[in-house]
């Protein structure tokens, strides 16, 4: 069996058997790989802390034909975000980022843009960036790259510019003004347009990010999370912890 390798981010692990771990890797050029790290639960194992969630690694693995799971033989740490997750809310936020990737990205589908988004956002969090602002940034780009971000600029029916916000369409595929909205259930805040304009022109900010008002970020987050929950057909588990 030839040895293969990939630059990856560990999304999560869980026990399998008595001594092994099942590892979910998000690879830069191979998408999501699932594999077994044999002996990873043994004391003094060769993996050390390289399998901690959200660790940026170089993974080495074997792959057998017609088997979905690969065998992970080694992981070298490229960058660790372990200390960043000592804060409970930050840990839940990063778990939310990872859960979106695992739930929306098909297995073995190359998604380098999403990989770069996740890695750059992790680095921004580690650099002291505000997790509320970075969560909105991540959600915006994740929805856009997945083709799930509707047009918030103009009314879907009358094409009027939505300078004062509007309402999401029932199918979450557009926005209506107050005059045209068939159902006023999910509001779209007026600030979402300027936020998206900023996000599309800037990398995820570290400690010196722009000062968006907390109330605006909360309203923008509610809109993004409604879209995510609609398309996922359930609320992400990590988002439930964040809300609590």
N, C-alpha and C positions, 0 to 999 in steps of 0.2 A: 504494500500500500504506500503510495507516494505521500510525503508530508506536504501539506499546503499551509499557507499562512494568510492572515488578513489583519489590517488595522481595524479595530473594533471598539465599541463601547459596551460594557456589560450592562444589560438592562435589568436583569434579576437572576437569582439562582434559587433553587430549592432542593431539599434532600431527595435522593433516590437510592434505594437499597440501604445497606448498612454503612458504607464508607464513601459513597460517591455523591456528586452534585449534578443536577441538570442545569445547564447554563444557557441563557438566552443572550446571544450576541447580536449587536447591530453593526454590521460591517460597512466600511466606506464603499467598497466596490462589489460586495456580494449580498447586500441586504441583510435580512434577519436569518441567522443560523442558530439552530438549537443543537446542543451537543452534551455529551456526558464527560465530566471531568473525573476520571477514575482516581479514587483515593483522596479526593479533595476534602473529605471530612475527617481524615486521619490526623492525629496530632503530629505536628512537624511536617506536614505535607509540602510538596514542592511548589504549590501554587501560592502559598503565603496569603497576602492580602490582595492579590491581583484579581480575585473574583468578587470583590466587594462591589455592590451596585454602583453604577455610573463611573466606574474606573475606565480610563482610556488605555487600551492595551494593544500589544501585538500578539495575536493568538495563533498558535500552531496546532494543527489538527489533521487527523486522518479521516478519509471519507470512503465508505464502501458503496458500491453500486446498488441502487434500489433500496437504500436505507435513508430515512429522513434525518436521523440523528447522526452527527459526526462524533468522533472521539477527540476531545480536547486534550492534548498532551502537555501543553505548556502555555503560559501567558506571561509576557514581559510587560511591566507597567511603563506606560509612556507619560501618563499624568494621573495622579490620584486626586479625587475630590472628597475623600473620606472625612477630613476635618471639617469641611464645609457643612456636612450633614449632622454635625453635633447638635445644631439647633433643630428642634422638632419641626417647626413650621417650614424651615428650609428643606429638611429631609422630605417632608410630604410634598413640597413643591417640585423637587427633583424627581420624586417617584411619579408624580403627575406627568411630567415631561416624558418619562420613560414609558409610562402606560399608554400614552397617545401613540407613540411610535409602534409599540407592539400590537396595539389593537387595529391601527389603520394601515400599516405597511404590510403588504403581502409577503409571505416567506420567499426568500431568494430574489426579491425584486430590488434592483439597484436603485437607491435613492440618495445619491451623494449630496444633493442640496439639503435634504432633511438631516443627513449626517452632520454636515457643516453647521447647520442651524443649531442642532443639539449641542455639539461640541463648543461652539462659540458662546452659546448661552450659559453653559456650565462654567466656562472660563470667566464670564462676566459676573456670575454669582460669586465665584471664588474671589474675584477682585473687589468685592464689596458692593456690587450693584444691588439696587432695591429689588427684592423678589416680586413685589406687586407689579412694578413696571415691567420687569423682565418676563413675568408670566403673560402679561398682555402682549408683549412683543412676540413671544414664542407662539402663543395661540394665533395671532394674526398671520404670521408667516407659515405656520403649520397648515392652517385652513387654506391659505392661498396656494401653497405648493400642492395641496391635495385636491385642488379644484373645487373647494367647498365654500369659498368666500364669495358671497353675493355682492352685487353692486349697491353700495350705500350712497352713491352720489346723486342718482336721479330716481324718480318714481317709476316703478315698473309699468304703470298704466298711462299716465299723462306726460311722462318724461320731464316733469318739472324738477329743478334742482332742489335737493333736500337740505337746505341750509339750517333748518330747525329740527332736523331729525325726522323720524318716521316710524313705520311699523313693519316688522318682518312678515313676509308672505306666509301663508299656512304651510307651504311646501319648502320653506326656508331657501328659496332660490331667487329672492329679490326683496326689494323694499318698496313700500307704498307711502305716499304722503297721507296726511290726516284726512284729506277729502276723498281719496280713492281707496283707503284701506278697507277690505271686506271684513276684517277681523282685527280688532285692536287688542291683541293679547300680548305680543312680545315687542316692547318699544326698542327703538334704535336711537341712542343718544346723539345729539348734534355734534358732540366732540369726536365721534368716531372717525369722521373724515379727516380731520387734522392729525389725529393720532396715526392713522394709516399712512398718510402722506409723510409724516416724520419717520415711521418705521421702515418705509420702503427706501429711504435715502440714507439710513444710518445703520451701523452695526449695533449689536446689543451693547448697551452702555455699562461700564463698571461703576465705580463710586461716584463719578461726576455726571450722572445722567440728568436729563431735563426734569424740571419740577412740574409734572402734570398733577393737578389737584387730585387728592385721594378719592373724592366723590366721583369725578369723571372716570378714573381708572376702574372703580368698582362697577359703574354703569356699563362701561365698555366690556369689562370682563363678563358681566351677566349675558350680554348679547353673544359674545364668542362662545360661552359655555352652553347656551341654548342651542346653538348650531352644532356644537360637538356632541351634545347629548342626543339631539335629533338624529344625526347621521350614525352615531354609534348604537342607537336604539336603547341606550341605558346611560345613566350617569356614571362616569369613571369612578372606581372605588376610591382612588387617591383624592379625588375632588371632594368626595363626601367627608374625608378626614380633614381636608382644608377648611371646609365650611363649618365643621364642628369646632 
